[in-house]
Amino acid sequence: MKLHPSSLRGYTFRLEAIAIGVIISALLIGVLLVQKEVNRQFTLGGQSDVTKFSVFFLGHIESVESDFAAWADVQGNASARLTRPTYFSDLYRLNANYQITQILHSSADNALYEGFTFTRGALRRMLEGQQQGPVTSTLLRGYEAEQPSLYFAHRVGANYYLGRLDLGYFQTLLSRYTAFSDQPVLVSTSVGVVMMSSDPDIRLPIIPANPVHQALPDYQILTLNGDRRAAVTRYVPDLGATITILVSTELFDYFIATSWLVVAGILLGLLMVIGIKNERITSLIIRPLERLSVRIDEVAKGKATQALPLGDYRIREFADLDRRFNDMARNVENRAKALTAAKAQAETAERAKSDFIANISHEIRSPLTVILGMNDLLLRRDFSAEVSEKLQHIADSGQYLLGIINNVLDLSKIEAGHMVIKCERFNLHELIDGITARKRPLLSPIVILEVDQQHDVEEVMGDPIRIEQVLTNLLDNAIKFTQSGTVHLRTKLTETADGDCKLDAEIEDTGIGISATQLPELFDAFAQADAGVNRAYHGTGLGLAISKQLIELMGGRLFATSQVNRGSVFSFEIKLGRATPANSAKPDDSPKCYDHLSGLSILIVDDSATIRLLVAEMLKQHGCITETMPGADAAISYVQNDPASIDLILMDIQMPGMDGITATRKLKAIPETCAIPIIGITAGVLGEQRQRILDAGASAVIAKPIDLTALSEAIRQVI
């Protein structure tokens, strides 16, 4: 495995990025929290200043109110007089109807006159609500000059005395506070319209309100004449106005700027530390790893390398790692050579096994073809019952031998991974009926075969040959070990939620049963419950092993339960497809007919004289004109001489000299003979052999032993 030193850089970079991100986030959060706390303290300090100003302002108002009450009381006594308070711009005497009966003092811009009556407004309500003692209004728009004014009223007997403080008085108070605290003060309405300012240089017609709530915020930053000020606002009910103190933010801004400078300094120092650390990591770790990576690439390409001197590494562990890598590379090379040799040996053994299977299949099936074929021809003739019975025994024994051969070859195909599960449409009910019909004649007179089929659907998609093989094996097993009683076959085919089907099959018998110690080994190849020399039941022990593996290839599982002397239950479940209208064409169930064979001229090519004789005899019985050839060379010469006289060629695949695949390829390459259909005949069981003859140009392939029905159907399809 190749090392990637650059990934270490990326890894450290990601770690550093995460660490820097965490540190920056922590610093930002800290600065923001500090800023928030400073803002809060700043606001609290400003509100405290507003409170102080309110106390200062209202204290002066109370003093003025007391002086006004003393003056009014004296005015009610005709024998005594007090000097008019100088800070009042206008003084009036009113009767009980709130009508001015005498103007005691008037400002230059006063528009009121004697006889004027206060009929409505805030001043009228103040006069009406007065009981005992003086009262003071909130800031009002003055009647005299429509300027902000503060009115004082005091009732003496049947008369009212009314005085107005003008703007100049308020301005004096504001200026005194500003001179004392160095903080400008604004007096505004509740909506922010500025009525008075302690600093004539501050020209602010209205204090900005909160755009969402449309109210004056308690705290906001304003820029006035290029100077940032914190506006701290509070409404004073006794005054009926809003007081805003403009606090300088110079200290606040300095603190925030200092905080950000500290953050920047920390980050800069952090980056410097990371840079120094990365340089050291590169020098001490990454560069040695890069050298090791280059050496690993050289070893992977088969180049011999020597360990670098110790001085090339600044860390001793890397030098040790390099030397150990050399040792590991040598061990890996030795193991690789051993594995290569073992692989070559295994491939040679696998090829030898495949060749052996192909050869043994050919050598066994070819004579078996003759035995079964000739016996079938004899069974078609009229012999005595005794002879016919003996011929039937030969046929049954041959079929039994063929079954053993098929089982052995199937097991070899499964182990080699050459077994292919097909998916084609079939009728499960008809398949099971066919199996049971063939098995009933084999039953003992005291054994009953019961069949229970519960099928929601009939047409399904799957591999009918392998399903039939499994059911046949399980039924044969149950029938063989049941001397009396019942063999019960139950199948249940149901639809699943995804639209497919599930087949549950169960074969129950009342046979001899299997012990609990033998049950785990039941599905092993060649295993039998009774394996002794004097065993009571014949068999190879392959049926259950093959059935289990076929079920697993179809995506299911095979189960077995058993009790000695009480019987066994074998069950399996597999998933099948639902046949759709596109793939649910009915099979041809019409009686077998061989009329299409009559008159056909067929060339039979096989190295076995008996097989040539057998096939020719089969075909002649149905009107075919046959010619036989013992080898591929003679067949090619014969076809070239008169290609028009031949309708079909039956070509054996395995022949000495030129094989059938080569002969087929040559015939298909000749323009005069390429149109003649060729059917391959093989005793091989591997799909590779069948595919090779089809790729060479054959129209179909049939297997030995040759079945007349299969041969007739293949001829019908290619002609």
C-alpha positions in Angstrom: 0.0 0.0 0.0 1.5 3.3 -1.0 1.9 6.0 1.6 0.6 9.5 0.9 2.6 12.1 2.9 0.6 14.9 1.5 -2.4 13.5 3.3 -0.5 14.3 6.6 -0.3 17.9 5.5 -4.0 17.9 4.7 -4.8 16.2 8.0 -2.7 18.8 10.0 -4.2 21.6 8.0 -7.7 20.5 8.8 -6.8 20.1 12.5 -5.3 23.6 12.5 -8.2 25.1 10.6 -10.6 23.6 13.2 -8.4 24.8 16.1 -8.2 28.3 14.6 -11.9 28.3 13.9 -12.6 27.3 17.5 -10.2 29.9 18.9 -11.5 32.7 16.6 -15.1 31.7 17.6 -14.2 31.8 21.3 -12.5 35.1 20.9 -15.3 36.6 18.9 -17.9 35.3 21.4 -15.8 36.7 24.3 -15.4 40.1 22.6 -19.1 40.2 21.8 -20.0 39.2 25.3 -17.7 41.9 26.8 -19.1 44.4 24.3 -22.6 43.5 25.3 -21.7 43.8 29.0 -20.0 47.2 28.4 -23.1 48.3 26.5 -25.3 47.3 29.4 -23.1 49.1 31.9 -22.9 52.1 29.6 -26.7 52.1 29.3 -27.1 51.7 33.1 -24.7 54.6 33.6 -26.5 56.8 31.1 -29.9 56.0 32.7 -28.4 56.8 36.1 -27.3 60.2 34.6 -30.9 60.7 33.3 -32.2 60.0 36.8 -29.8 62.5 38.3 -30.8 65.1 35.8 -34.5 64.5 36.4 -33.9 64.9 40.2 -31.9 68.0 39.5 -34.5 69.5 37.2 -37.5 68.5 39.3 -35.8 69.9 42.4 -35.6 73.3 40.7 -39.2 73.1 39.6 -40.3 72.3 43.2 -38.4 75.3 44.5 -40.0 77.5 41.8 -43.4 76.1 42.7 -42.8 76.9 46.4 -41.8 80.5 45.6 -44.8 80.9 43.3 -47.2 79.7 46.0 -45.7 82.1 48.6 -46.1 85.0 46.1 -49.7 84.0 45.2 -50.7 83.8 48.9 -49.3 87.3 49.5 -51.1 88.6 46.4 -54.4 87.6 48.0 -53.7 89.9 50.9 -54.3 93.5 49.7 -52.2 94.9 52.5 -49.1 93.1 51.6 -47.1 92.7 48.5 -44.1 90.5 47.4 -41.7 91.2 44.6 -42.6 89.3 41.4 -40.5 86.2 40.8 -38.1 87.2 38.0 -38.0 83.8 36.3 -41.7 84.0 35.4 -42.3 85.6 32.1 -46.1 85.9 32.5 -48.4 86.2 35.6 -52.2 86.2 35.6 -55.1 86.5 38.1 -58.2 84.4 37.1 -61.7 84.3 38.5 -63.6 81.2 39.4 -64.7 80.9 35.7 -61.0 80.6 34.6 -61.2 84.1 33.0 -58.2 86.4 33.2 -59.2 89.4 35.3 -55.8 90.9 35.5 -52.4 90.5 33.7 -49.9 91.0 36.5 -46.9 90.7 34.1 -46.6 90.0 30.4 -43.8 89.1 28.1 -43.3 91.1 24.9 -44.8 88.4 22.6 -47.8 87.6 24.8 -51.0 87.4 22.8 -53.4 86.9 25.8 -55.6 89.7 27.1 -57.7 90.5 30.1 -61.1 88.8 29.8 -59.6 85.7 28.0 -61.1 82.5 29.3 -59.4 79.1 29.3 -62.2 76.9 28.0 -60.4 73.7 27.1 -57.1 72.0 26.9 -54.6 70.6 29.3 -54.3 73.9 31.2 -58.1 74.0 31.8 -58.0 70.4 33.1 -55.2 71.3 35.4 -57.2 74.3 36.9 -60.3 72.2 37.3 -58.4 69.5 39.1 -56.7 71.8 41.6 -57.9 71.3 45.2 -55.4 72.7 47.7 -51.9 73.8 47.3 -50.0 74.7 44.1 -50.0 72.5 41.0 -47.5 72.4 38.1 -48.3 71.4 34.6 -46.3 69.2 32.3 -44.4 70.8 29.4 -47.0 72.4 27.2 -47.1 74.5 24.1 -47.6 78.0 25.6 -50.6 80.1 24.8 -48.5 83.2 24.7 -45.9 82.4 22.0 -46.5 78.7 21.3 -43.2 77.8 22.8 -42.6 75.0 25.4 -43.8 76.3 28.6 -44.4 75.2 32.2 -47.4 76.6 34.0 -47.9 77.0 37.8 -51.3 77.5 39.4 -52.4 78.4 42.9 -55.8 79.1 44.3 -56.3 81.8 46.8 -59.8 82.3 47.9 -62.1 82.7 44.8 -59.2 83.6 42.5 -56.5 81.6 40.7 -53.0 82.8 40.2 -51.3 81.4 37.1 -47.6 81.8 36.1 -45.5 80.6 33.1 -41.9 79.7 33.0 -40.4 80.6 29.6 -37.9 78.8 27.5 -35.0 80.8 28.8 -35.4 79.4 32.3 -35.3 75.8 31.0 -32.3 76.6 28.8 -30.5 78.0 31.9 -31.1 74.8 33.8 -30.0 72.6 30.9 -26.8 74.6 30.4 -26.0 74.5 34.1 -26.3 70.6 34.1 -24.2 70.3 30.9 -21.5 72.6 32.4 -21.4 70.4 35.5 -21.5 67.0 33.8 -20.1 67.7 30.3 -23.0 65.8 28.9 -25.5 67.5 26.5 -29.1 67.2 27.3 -32.1 67.1 25.0 -35.7 67.6 26.0 -38.2 66.1 23.5 -41.7 64.9 23.2 -42.6 61.3 23.6 -42.2 60.7 19.9 -38.7 62.3 19.8 -39.4 65.9 18.6 -36.7 68.0 20.2 -38.0 71.0 22.1 -34.8 72.1 23.9 -31.1 71.4 23.8 -28.4 72.3 26.3 -25.8 72.7 23.5 -26.6 75.2 20.8 -24.2 73.4 18.4 -26.3 70.3 18.5 -29.0 70.7 15.9 -31.2 67.6 16.0 -34.8 68.3 15.1 -35.9 64.8 16.0 -34.4 61.8 17.8 -34.6 58.6 15.6 -37.2 56.1 16.8 -37.1 52.3 16.6 -38.2 51.5 13.1 -40.0 48.3 14.3 -41.8 49.5 17.4 -41.9 53.2 16.4 -40.8 54.2 19.9 -37.7 55.9 21.2 -35.0 53.3 22.2 -33.5 53.4 25.6 -30.0 53.3 24.0 -28.7 54.1 20.6 -25.6 55.5 18.9 -25.9 58.9 17.1 -23.4 60.8 15.1 -23.7 64.5 15.8 -21.3 67.0 14.2 -19.0 64.2 13.3 -18.9 63.0 17.0 -20.3 59.6 18.0 -22.6 59.9 21.0 -24.6 57.4 23.0 -28.1 58.7 23.3 -29.7 57.4 26.6 -33.4 58.2 26.8 -36.0 58.1 29.5 -39.5 59.5 29.7 -40.1 61.6 32.8 -43.9 61.5 33.7 -43.7 64.5 36.1 -42.3 66.6 33.3 -44.4 65.1 30.6 -41.4 65.0 28.3 -38.5 62.7 27.3 -35.0 63.5 28.6 -32.1 62.3 26.4 -28.5 62.6 27.6 -25.8 62.4 25.0 -22.8 60.5 26.5 -19.5 60.4 24.7 -18.5 57.0 23.4 -14.8 57.8 23.3 -14.0 55.5 26.2 -16.3 52.8 24.9 -14.8 52.9 21.4 -11.3 52.8 22.8 -12.1 49.7 24.8 -13.7 47.9 21.8 -10.8 48.9 19.5 -8.4 47.6 22.2 -10.3 44.4 22.4 -10.1 43.8 18.7 -6.4 44.6 18.7 -5.8 42.1 21.4 -7.8 39.5 19.3 -5.7 40.3 16.2 -2.5 40.0 18.2 -3.5 36.6 19.6 -4.4 35.4 16.1 -1.2 36.7 14.6 0.8 35.0 17.3 -1.2 31.8 16.8 -0.4 31.8 13.0 3.3 32.3 13.7 3.3 29.4 16.1 1.5 27.2 13.6 3.9 28.2 10.8 6.9 27.3 13.0 5.2 24.0 14.0 4.4 23.1 10.3 8.0 23.8 9.3 9.3 21.4 12.0 6.7 18.8 11.1 7.7 19.0 7.4 11.4 18.7 8.2 11.1 16.0 10.8 8.2 13.9 9.6 6.8 14.6 6.1 10.1 14.7 4.2 11.3 11.4 5.7 7.9 9.9 4.8 8.2 11.2 1.3 11.5 9.4 0.9 10.0 6.2 2.3 7.1 6.6 -0.1 9.5 6.9 -3.1 11.3 3.7 -1.9 7.9 1.9 -1.5 7.0 2.8 -5.1 10.4 1.4 -6.2 9.9 -1.8 -4.3 6.4 -2.1 -5.7 7.8 -1.8 -9.3 10.4 -4.5 -8.5 13.4 -2.2 -8.1 15.9 -3.2 -5.5 16.7 -0.3 -3.1 19.1 0.0 -0.1 18.2 1.5 3.2 19.1 5.2 3.5 21.9 6.0 5.9 20.9 6.9 9.5 22.1 10.4 9.1 19.4 11.1 6.5 16.8 10.8 9.2 16.6 13.3 12.0 14.3 10.9 14.0 15.7 7.5 14.8 12.4 5.8 14.5 12.2 6.5 10.8 15.5 4.8 10.2 14.2 1.8 12.1 11.0 1.9 10.1 13.0 2.0 6.8 15.1 -1.0 7.8 12.0 -3.0 8.9 10.3 -2.1 5.6 13.2 -3.7 3.7 12.7 -6.9 5.7 9.0 -6.8 5.1 9.5 -6.1 1.3 11.7 -9.2 1.1 9.2 -11.3 2.9 6.4 -10.0 0.8 8.4 -10.8 -2.4 9.0 -14.4 -1.2 5.4 -14.8 -0.3 4.3 -13.4 -3.6 6.5 -15.9 -5.5 5.0 -18.7 -3.4 1.5 -17.5 -4.0 2.1 -17.2 -7.8 3.4 -20.7 -7.9 0.4 -21.9 -5.8 -2.0 -20.1 -8.0 -0.5 -21.6 -11.2 -0.6 -25.0 -9.6 -4.3 -24.5 -8.6 -5.2 -23.2 -12.1 -3.5 -26.2 -13.6 -5.4 -28.5 -11.3 -8.7 -26.7 -12.1 -8.0 -27.1 -15.8 -7.1 -30.7 -15.3 -10.3 -31.2 -13.3 -12.4 -29.5 -16.0 -10.8 -31.5 -18.7 -11.3 -34.7 -16.7 -15.0 -33.8 -16.1 -15.5 -33.1 -19.8 -13.7 -36.3 -20.9 -15.3 -38.6 -18.3 -18.7 -37.1 -19.2 -18.1 -37.9 -22.8 -16.7 -41.3 -22.2 -19.7 -42.3 -19.9 -22.5 -40.6 -21.8 -21.5 -41.8 -25.2 -21.8 -45.5 -24.4 -24.8 -44.8 -22.2 -26.4 -43.1 -25.2 -26.0 -46.3 -27.2 -27.4 -48.5 -24.4 -30.5 -46.4 -23.7 -31.0 -45.6 -27.4 -30.8 -49.1 -28.6 -32.9 -50.3 -25.7 -35.5 -47.7 -26.6 -35.6 -48.9 -30.2 -36.1 -52.5 -29.0 -38.9 -51.4 -26.7 -40.7 -50.0 -29.7 -40.9 -53.5 -31.2 -43.3 -56.2 -30.4 -41.7 -58.8 -28.1 -43.0 -61.1 -25.5 -43.9 -59.8 -22.1 -40.9 -61.5 -20.6 -38.5 -59.8 -23.0 -40.2 -56.4 -22.8 -39.9 -56.6 -19.0 -36.2 -57.3 -19.2 -35.8 -54.5 -21.7 -37.6 -52.2 -19.3 -35.2 -53.2 -16.5 -32.4 -52.2 -18.7 -34.0 -48.8 -19.3 -34.7 -48.2 -15.6 -31.1 -49.2 -14.7 -29.7 -47.0 -17.4 -31.8 -44.0 -16.3 -30.7 -44.6 -12.7 -27.1 -44.7 -13.8 -27.7 -41.5 -15.8 -29.2 -39.9 -12.7 -26.0 -40.7 -10.7 -23.8 -39.3 -13.4 -26.0 -36.1 -13.6 -25.7 -35.7 -9.8 -22.0 -36.0 -9.8 -21.6 -33.6 -12.7 -24.1 -31.1 -11.2 -22.1 -31.1 -8.0 -18.9 -30.4 -10.0 -20.6 -27.6 -11.8 -21.9 -26.0 -8.6 -18.4 -26.3 -6.9 -16.8 -24.8 -10.0 -19.3 -21.9 -10.1 -20.6 -22.9 -13.6 -24.2 -23.6 -12.5 -26.6 -21.0 -13.9 -30.1 -20.5 -12.6 -32.5 -19.7 -15.4 -35.6 -17.5 -15.2 -38.4 -18.7 -17.5 -42.1 -19.0 -17.3 -43.7 -22.3 -16.2 -46.9 -23.6 -14.6 -46.0 -24.9 -11.0 -49.2 -26.9 -10.7 -48.5 -28.8 -13.9 -44.8 -29.3 -12.9 -45.8 -30.9 -9.6 -48.5 -33.1 -11.2 -45.9 -34.4 -13.6 -43.5 -35.2 -10.8 -46.0 -37.1 -8.7 -47.4 -38.9 -11.8 -43.9 -40.3 -12.4 -43.4 -41.2 -8.7 -46.7 -43.0 -8.0 -45.7 -46.2 -9.9 -42.6 -46.5 -7.7 -44.5 -46.6 -4.4 -44.9 -49.7 -2.3 -48.5 -50.9 -2.1 -48.6 -49.9 1.6 -47.3 -46.4 1.0 -49.6 -43.5 0.1 -48.5 -40.3 -1.7 -50.6 -37.3 -0.8 -50.3 -34.0 -2.5 -51.7 -30.7 -1.2 -51.2 -27.7 -3.5 -52.4 -24.2 -2.4 -51.5 -21.8 -5.2 -52.7 -18.2 -5.4 -51.2 -18.0 -8.9 -50.3 -20.7 -11.5 -47.9 -19.0 -13.9 -44.6 -18.0 -12.3 -41.0 -17.1 -13.4 -38.1 -19.3 -12.2 -36.0 -22.3 -13.1 -38.5 -25.2 -13.6 -35.7 -27.7 -14.3 -33.9 -27.1 -11.0 -37.1 -26.8 -9.0 -38.2 -30.2 -10.4 -34.8 -31.6 -9.6 -35.0 -30.5 -6.0 -38.6 -31.8 -5.5 -37.7 -35.1 -7.3 -34.6 -35.6 -5.0 -36.6 -34.9 -1.9 -39.5 -37.2 -3.0 -37.1 -40.0 -4.0 -35.5 -39.7 -0.6 -38.8 -39.8 1.2 -40.1 -42.8 -0.8 -36.8 -44.7 -0.4 -36.9 -44.5 3.4 -40.6 -45.0 3.9 -41.6 -48.7 4.0 -45.2 -48.1 5.0 -47.3 -45.1 5.8 -47.6 -41.8 4.0 -45.4 -39.4 2.0 -47.0 -36.0 2.0 -46.1 -33.2 -0.5 -47.4 -29.8 0.4 -46.8 -26.6 -1.6 -48.0 -23.1 -1.0 -47.5 -20.4 -3.6 -48.5 -16.9 -2.3 -48.0 -13.4 -3.6 -45.7 -11.0 -1.8 -46.0 -7.3 -1.1 -43.6 -6.4 -3.9 -45.6 -8.3 -6.6 -43.5 -11.4 -6.7 -44.4 -14.9 -5.4 -43.0 -17.1 -2.5 -43.0 -20.9 -2.8 -43.1 -22.8 0.5 -42.7 -26.6 -0.1 -42.7 -29.4 2.5 -42.2 -33.2 2.0 -43.1 -35.2 5.1 -42.7 -38.9 5.4 -43.4 -41.6 8.1 -40.1 -43.4 7.3 -37.2 -44.5 9.5 -36.1 -41.0 10.4 -32.7 -39.7 11.2 -30.9 -39.4 14.6 -30.0 -36.0 16.0 -26.3 -36.8 15.7 -26.5 -37.6 12.0 -28.8 -34.7 11.1 -26.1 -31.9 11.0 -24.1 -33.9 8.4 -27.2 -34.8 6.3 -26.5 -32.1 3.5 -22.8 -33.0 3.1 -21.8 -34.5 -0.2 -21.7 -38.3 -0.3 -23.0 -38.4 3.4 -25.6 -41.1 4.3 -27.3 -42.0 7.5 -26.5 -45.7 6.9 -23.0 -45.8 5.3 -22.1 -49.4 6.3 -21.3 -52.2 3.9 -24.5 -54.0 4.8 -26.7 -50.9 4.5 -30.3 -51.4 3.7 -30.7 -48.5 1.3 -28.7 -47.8 -1.8 -27.7 -44.3 -3.1 -24.7 -42.0 -3.5 -25.7 -39.4 -0.9 -25.6 -36.6 -3.4 -29.3 -35.7 -3.8 -29.7 -33.7 -0.6 -26.3 -31.9 -1.0 -27.2 -30.9 -4.5 -30.7 -29.9 -3.5 -29.4 -27.7 -0.7 -27.0 -25.9 -3.0 -29.6 -25.4 -5.7 -32.0 -23.9 -3.2 -29.4 -21.5 -2.0 -28.5 -20.6 -5.6 -32.2 -19.7 -6.0 -32.0 -17.5 -2.9 -33.7 -19.8 -0.5 -32.9 -22.2 2.4 -33.5 -25.9 2.9 -34.5 -27.2 6.3 -34.8 -30.7 7.8 -36.3 -32.1 11.0 -36.5 -35.7 11.9 -37.2 -38.3 14.7 -36.0 -41.8 14.6 -38.8 -44.3 13.6 -41.3 -41.5 13.3 -40.3 -39.8 10.0 -38.7 -36.7 8.6 -39.8 -33.3 7.2 -37.8 -31.5 4.5 -38.9 -28.0 3.6 -37.7 -25.0 1.7 -38.8 -21.6 0.6 -37.7 -19.7 -2.5 -38.8 -16.5 -4.2 -40.3 -16.7 -7.7 -41.3 -14.0 -10.2 -44.9 -13.3 -11.2 -45.6 -14.2 -14.9 -46.8 -11.1 -16.7 -48.9 -11.0 -19.9 -45.6 -10.3 -21.8 -44.1 -13.6 -20.7 -47.1 -15.8 -20.0 -47.5 -17.5 -23.4 -48.8 -21.0 -23.0 -46.4 -23.9 -23.8 -47.1 -26.2 -26.5 -48.9 -29.1 -24.9 -50.0 -30.8 -28.1 -49.1 -34.5 -28.6 -45.6 -35.1 -29.8 -45.5 -35.2 -33.6 -42.5 -36.1 -35.9 -44.1 -35.3 -39.2 -41.7 -32.5 -39.8 -38.8 -35.0 -40.0 -40.1 -36.8 -43.0 -38.1 -36.4 -46.1 -35.2 -34.4 -44.4 -31.7 -35.3 -45.6 -29.5 -35.3 -42.4 -25.7 -35.8 -42.2 -24.6 -37.5 -38.9 -21.0 -36.8 -37.9 -19.7 -38.8 -34.9 -16.5 -40.8 -34.2 -18.6 -43.6 -32.6 -20.0 -46.0 -35.1 -22.7 -47.2 -32.7 -23.9 -43.7 -32.0 -24.1 -43.0 -35.8 -26.1 -46.2 -36.2 -28.4 -45.3 -33.3 -29.2 -41.8 -34.4 -29.6 -42.9 -38.0 -32.0 -45.6 -36.9 -34.0 -43.1 -34.8 -34.4 -40.7 -37.7 -35.1 -43.3 -40.4 -38.1 -44.5 -38.4 -39.7 -41.1 -39.0 -38.9 -40.8 -42.7 -35.5 -39.1 -42.6 -32.8 -39.7 -45.2 -29.5 -40.1 -43.3 -25.8 -40.2 -44.2 -23.1 -40.8 -41.6 -19.4 -39.7 -41.4 -16.8 -40.9 -38.9 -14.9 -37.6 -38.7 -14.9 -33.9 -39.3 -12.5 -33.9 -42.3 -14.6 -36.5 -44.2 -17.8 -34.6 -43.4 -16.4 -31.2 -44.7 -15.3 -32.9 -48.0 -18.7 -34.7 -48.3 -20.7 -31.4 -47.8 -18.5 -29.4 -50.2 -19.1 -32.0 -53.0 -22.9 -31.8 -52.8 -24.1 -29.1 -50.4 -27.6 -28.9 -51.9 -28.3 -32.5 -51.0 -28.0 -31.9 -47.2 -30.8 -30.2 -45.2 -29.1 -30.5 -41.7 -25.9 -31.6 -40.0 -25.7 -33.3 -36.6 -22.2 -32.6 -35.4 -20.5 -34.3 -32.4 -18.4 -31.8 -30.5 -15.7 -34.1 -29.1 -13.9 -36.1 -31.9 -10.3 -37.1 -32.4 -8.4 -35.0 -34.9 -10.6 -32.1 -35.9 -13.3 -31.4 -33.3 -16.8 -30.4 -34.0 -16.3 -26.8 -33.1 -13.5 -26.3 -35.6 -15.5 -28.2 -38.3 -18.5 -26.0 -37.7 -16.4 -22.9 -37.9 -14.9 -24.0 -41.2 -18.3 -25.0 -42.7 -19.7 -21.6 -41.8 -16.8 -19.9 -43.5 -17.4 -21.6 -46.9 -20.0 -19.6 -48.9 -21.5 -22.8 -50.4 -22.1 -24.5 -47.0 -22.6 -21.6 -44.6 -26.4 -21.8 -45.0 -26.7 -25.4 -43.8 -28.0 -25.5 -40.2 -25.8 -27.4 -37.7 -26.9 -28.9 -34.4 -24.1 -29.7 -32.0 -24.2 -33.0 -30.0 -22.2 -33.0 -26.8 -21.7 -35.1 -23.7 -20.1 -32.1 -21.9 -21.9 -30.6 -18.9 -20.1 -27.2 -18.8 -21.9 -24.2 -20.3 -18.6 -23.1 -21.8 -18.5 -26.0 -24.2 -22.1 -25.4 -25.3 -21.4 -21.7 -25.8 -18.3 -22.4 -27.9 -20.2 -24.5 -30.4 -22.9 -21.8 -30.6 -20.3 -19.1 -31.1 -18.8 -21.2 -33.9 -22.1 -21.0 -35.8 -24.2 -23.9 -34.6 -28.0 -23.3 -34.5 -28.7 -25.4 -31.5 -27.0 -27.9 -29.0 -28.5 -31.1 -27.6 -26.9 -33.3 -24.9 -26.1 -37.0 -24.8 -27.8 -39.4 -24.1 -29.8 -38.3 -27.2 -33.6 -38.1 -26.5 -35.7 -38.3 -29.7 -38.2 -35.8 -28.5 -35.4 -33.2 -27.7 -33.7 -33.9 -31.1 -37.0 -33.6 -32.9 -37.8 -30.3 -31.3 -34.3 -28.9 -32.0 -34.7 -29.9 -35.7 -38.1 -28.3 -35.9 -36.7 -25.0 -34.6 -33.7 -24.7 -36.9 -35.3 -26.0 -40.2 
